[in-house]
Amino acid sequence: MAVKVLIPTPLRQFTGKQESIECGARTVGEALGDLTANFAELRKHLYTDEGEIRSFVNVYLNDKDIRFLDKENTRTKDGDTISIVPSIAGGSPNSTND
C-alpha cells in the first residue's frame, strides 16, 4: 500500500531536502517507522527516548489528527497522505497589532 508522508520544511534537512516520501505501510506508525528507519537523524525530532511521538509534533492522516483516531495504529490505505506538522510557538508578549 503506497502512502505519501509530507515532510515539513524544518525537517527536510534530515531527508535529503525531500518534500515527501512514499512508502508502503498499513498504519501511520509503520509509515513513520519506515521514514525514521531510512532517515535516522529524523527520529529524535519526531520521537521521545521512550518511543512516543513528541507532544509538539502533530500527525495528520488526510487532514485528520491521528490523536482523535487510533493514534499510530490508525490504518492507512493506498493513496493516503500523512502530514507531519511540528507546533511552532512564537510571538512576543509585548507585541501589538497596530
PyRosetta script that sets phi, psi and omega in degrees:
from pyrosetta import init, pose_from_sequence

init()
pose = pose_from_sequence("MAVKVLIPTPLRQFTGKQESIECGARTVGEALGDLTANFAELRKHLYTDEGEIRSFVNVYLNDKDIRFLDKENTRTKDGDTISIVPSIAGGSPNSTND")
pose.set_psi(1, 122.0)
pose.set_omega(1, -178.4)
pose.set_phi(2, -94.1)
pose.set_psi(2, 123.1)
pose.set_omega(2, 173.3)
pose.set_phi(3, -122.0)
pose.set_psi(3, 153.5)
pose.set_omega(3, 179.1)
pose.set_phi(4, -106.4)
pose.set_psi(4, 131.6)
pose.set_omega(4, 175.7)
pose.set_phi(5, -109.1)
pose.set_psi(5, 118.1)
pose.set_omega(5, 178.6)
pose.set_phi(6, -84.7)
pose.set_psi(6, 130.5)
pose.set_omega(6, -176.9)
pose.set_phi(7, -102.2)
pose.set_psi(7, 122.8)
pose.set_omega(7, 178.5)
pose.set_phi(8, -68.3)
pose.set_psi(8, 151.3)
pose.set_omega(8, -176.6)
pose.set_phi(9, -49.2)
pose.set_psi(9, -46.2)
pose.set_omega(9, -178.0)
pose.set_phi(10, -63.4)
pose.set_psi(10, -20.5)
pose.set_omega(10, -177.6)
pose.set_phi(11, -100.9)
pose.set_psi(11, -4.0)
pose.set_omega(11, -178.0)
pose.set_phi(12, -65.7)
pose.set_psi(12, -23.4)
pose.set_omega(12, 178.0)
pose.set_phi(13, -62.6)
pose.set_psi(13, -19.4)
pose.set_omega(13, -179.7)
pose.set_phi(14, -95.9)
pose.set_psi(14, -3.7)
pose.set_omega(14, -179.9)
pose.set_phi(15, -121.2)
pose.set_psi(15, 26.6)
pose.set_omega(15, -179.1)
pose.set_phi(16, 65.2)
pose.set_psi(16, 31.5)
pose.set_omega(16, 178.3)
pose.set_phi(17, 67.0)
pose.set_psi(17, 17.1)
pose.set_omega(17, 178.5)
pose.set_phi(18, -75.4)
pose.set_psi(18, 137.0)
pose.set_omega(18, 179.6)
pose.set_phi(19, -79.1)
pose.set_psi(19, -27.4)
pose.set_omega(19, -180.0)
pose.set_phi(20, -154.2)
pose.set_psi(20, 159.6)
pose.set_omega(20, 179.6)
pose.set_phi(21, -130.9)
pose.set_psi(21, 136.4)
pose.set_omega(21, 173.7)
pose.set_phi(22, -103.2)
pose.set_psi(22, 138.9)
pose.set_omega(22, 179.1)
pose.set_phi(23, -150.2)
pose.set_psi(23, 163.0)
pose.set_omega(23, 175.6)
pose.set_phi(24, -94.4)
pose.set_psi(24, 122.0)
pose.set_omega(24, -177.8)
pose.set_phi(25, -155.2)
pose.set_psi(25, 141.7)
pose.set_omega(25, 177.1)
pose.set_phi(26, -92.6)
pose.set_psi(26, -17.3)
pose.set_omega(26, 179.1)
pose.set_phi(27, -138.3)
pose.set_psi(27, 165.1)
pose.set_omega(27, 175.6)
pose.set_phi(28, -61.3)
pose.set_psi(28, -41.4)
pose.set_omega(28, 179.6)
pose.set_phi(29, -60.4)
pose.set_psi(29, -40.5)
pose.set_omega(29, 177.6)
pose.set_phi(30, -64.0)
pose.set_psi(30, -40.8)
pose.set_omega(30, 180.0)
pose.set_phi(31, -64.0)
pose.set_psi(31, -44.7)
pose.set_omega(31, 179.0)
pose.set_phi(32, -68.0)
pose.set_psi(32, -35.3)
pose.set_omega(32, 176.4)
pose.set_phi(33, -63.8)
pose.set_psi(33, -42.0)
pose.set_omega(33, 177.4)
pose.set_phi(34, -63.7)
pose.set_psi(34, -43.4)
pose.set_omega(34, 179.5)
pose.set_phi(35, -60.1)
pose.set_psi(35, -48.2)
pose.set_omega(35, -177.3)
pose.set_phi(36, -76.0)
pose.set_psi(36, -21.1)
pose.set_omega(36, 174.2)
pose.set_phi(37, -70.6)
pose.set_psi(37, -36.2)
pose.set_omega(37, -179.7)
pose.set_phi(38, -83.0)
pose.set_psi(38, -24.7)
pose.set_omega(38, -178.7)
pose.set_phi(39, -132.3)
pose.set_psi(39, 78.7)
pose.set_omega(39, -171.8)
pose.set_phi(40, -57.7)
pose.set_psi(40, -35.6)
pose.set_omega(40, -179.3)
pose.set_phi(41, -63.8)
pose.set_psi(41, -23.8)
pose.set_omega(41, -179.3)
pose.set_phi(42, -71.4)
pose.set_psi(42, -28.7)
pose.set_omega(42, -174.7)
pose.set_phi(43, -54.1)
pose.set_psi(43, -46.6)
pose.set_omega(43, -176.4)
pose.set_phi(44, -67.0)
pose.set_psi(44, -17.9)
pose.set_omega(44, 178.4)
pose.set_phi(45, -87.8)
pose.set_psi(45, -19.0)
pose.set_omega(45, -179.0)
pose.set_phi(46, -103.6)
pose.set_psi(46, -32.2)
pose.set_omega(46, -172.6)
pose.set_phi(47, -121.3)
pose.set_psi(47, 150.4)
pose.set_omega(47, 172.2)
pose.set_phi(48, -78.2)
pose.set_psi(48, 173.2)
pose.set_omega(48, 176.4)
pose.set_phi(49, -63.1)
pose.set_psi(49, -23.4)
pose.set_omega(49, 179.4)
pose.set_phi(50, -85.1)
pose.set_psi(50, -1.9)
pose.set_omega(50, 177.9)
pose.set_phi(51, 88.2)
pose.set_psi(51, 12.2)
pose.set_omega(51, 178.4)
pose.set_phi(52, -93.9)
pose.set_psi(52, 147.6)
pose.set_omega(52, 173.7)
pose.set_phi(53, -62.7)
pose.set_psi(53, 132.4)
pose.set_omega(53, -178.3)
pose.set_phi(54, -58.9)
pose.set_psi(54, 146.2)
pose.set_omega(54, -175.4)
pose.set_phi(55, -63.1)
pose.set_psi(55, -25.9)
pose.set_omega(55, -179.2)
pose.set_phi(56, -92.7)
pose.set_psi(56, 5.1)
pose.set_omega(56, 177.4)
pose.set_phi(57, -104.7)
pose.set_psi(57, 118.8)
pose.set_omega(57, 177.8)
pose.set_phi(58, -100.5)
pose.set_psi(58, 137.3)
pose.set_omega(58, 180.0)
pose.set_phi(59, -124.3)
pose.set_psi(59, 131.0)
pose.set_omega(59, -178.3)
pose.set_phi(60, -121.6)
pose.set_psi(60, 141.8)
pose.set_omega(60, 171.1)
pose.set_phi(61, -112.6)
pose.set_psi(61, 112.3)
pose.set_omega(61, -178.2)
pose.set_phi(62, 49.8)
pose.set_psi(62, 48.9)
pose.set_omega(62, 176.9)
pose.set_phi(63, 71.9)
pose.set_psi(63, 10.8)
pose.set_omega(63, 176.1)
pose.set_phi(64, -111.6)
pose.set_psi(64, 127.6)
pose.set_omega(64, -179.3)
pose.set_phi(65, -65.7)
pose.set_psi(65, 123.4)
pose.set_omega(65, -176.5)
pose.set_phi(66, -67.0)
pose.set_psi(66, -16.9)
pose.set_omega(66, 176.6)
pose.set_phi(67, -64.1)
pose.set_psi(67, -24.8)
pose.set_omega(67, -179.4)
pose.set_phi(68, -101.3)
pose.set_psi(68, 4.5)
pose.set_omega(68, 175.4)
pose.set_phi(69, -109.4)
pose.set_psi(69, -123.0)
pose.set_omega(69, -179.7)
pose.set_phi(70, -114.4)
pose.set_psi(70, 32.2)
pose.set_omega(70, -179.4)
pose.set_phi(71, 49.4)
pose.set_psi(71, -134.4)
pose.set_omega(71, -177.5)
pose.set_phi(72, -68.7)
pose.set_psi(72, -16.3)
pose.set_omega(72, 178.0)
pose.set_phi(73, -84.8)
pose.set_psi(73, 2.7)
pose.set_omega(73, 179.2)
pose.set_phi(74, -60.3)
pose.set_psi(74, 125.1)
pose.set_omega(74, -178.3)
pose.set_phi(75, -71.4)
pose.set_psi(75, 144.0)
pose.set_omega(75, 175.9)
pose.set_phi(76, -113.9)
pose.set_psi(76, 162.3)
pose.set_omega(76, 173.9)
pose.set_phi(77, -135.0)
pose.set_psi(77, 163.5)
pose.set_omega(77, -178.1)
pose.set_phi(78, -51.9)
pose.set_psi(78, 129.2)
pose.set_omega(78, 178.0)
pose.set_phi(79, 92.2)
pose.set_psi(79, -4.1)
pose.set_omega(79, 178.4)
pose.set_phi(80, -66.6)
pose.set_psi(80, 157.1)
pose.set_omega(80, 176.7)
pose.set_phi(81, -122.9)
pose.set_psi(81, 129.7)
pose.set_omega(81, 175.8)
pose.set_phi(82, -107.9)
pose.set_psi(82, 128.1)
pose.set_omega(82, 178.6)
pose.set_phi(83, -112.9)
pose.set_psi(83, 132.8)
pose.set_omega(83, 174.6)
pose.set_phi(84, -103.7)
pose.set_psi(84, 122.2)
pose.set_omega(84, -176.4)
pose.set_phi(85, -129.4)
pose.set_psi(85, 100.6)
pose.set_omega(85, 176.8)
pose.set_phi(86, -70.6)
pose.set_psi(86, 137.9)
pose.set_omega(86, 175.5)
pose.set_phi(87, -69.2)
pose.set_psi(87, 142.6)
pose.set_omega(87, -179.8)
pose.set_phi(88, -123.1)
pose.set_psi(88, 123.4)
pose.set_omega(88, 176.0)
pose.set_phi(89, -99.0)
pose.set_psi(89, 152.2)
pose.set_omega(89, 178.3)
pose.set_phi(90, 177.5)
pose.set_psi(90, -173.1)
pose.set_omega(90, -178.3)
pose.set_phi(91, 91.3)
pose.set_psi(91, 164.1)
pose.set_omega(91, -179.5)
pose.set_phi(92, -115.2)
pose.set_psi(92, 136.3)
pose.set_omega(92, 179.2)
pose.set_phi(93, -63.9)
pose.set_psi(93, -16.4)
pose.set_omega(93, -179.4)
pose.set_phi(94, -100.5)
pose.set_psi(94, 4.1)
pose.set_omega(94, -177.4)
pose.set_phi(95, -75.7)
pose.set_psi(95, 153.3)
pose.set_omega(95, 177.4)
pose.set_phi(96, -128.4)
pose.set_psi(96, 160.2)
pose.set_omega(96, 178.5)
pose.set_phi(97, -107.7)
pose.set_psi(97, 63.9)
pose.set_omega(97, -178.8)
pose.set_phi(98, -75.6)
pose.dump_pdb("model.pdb")
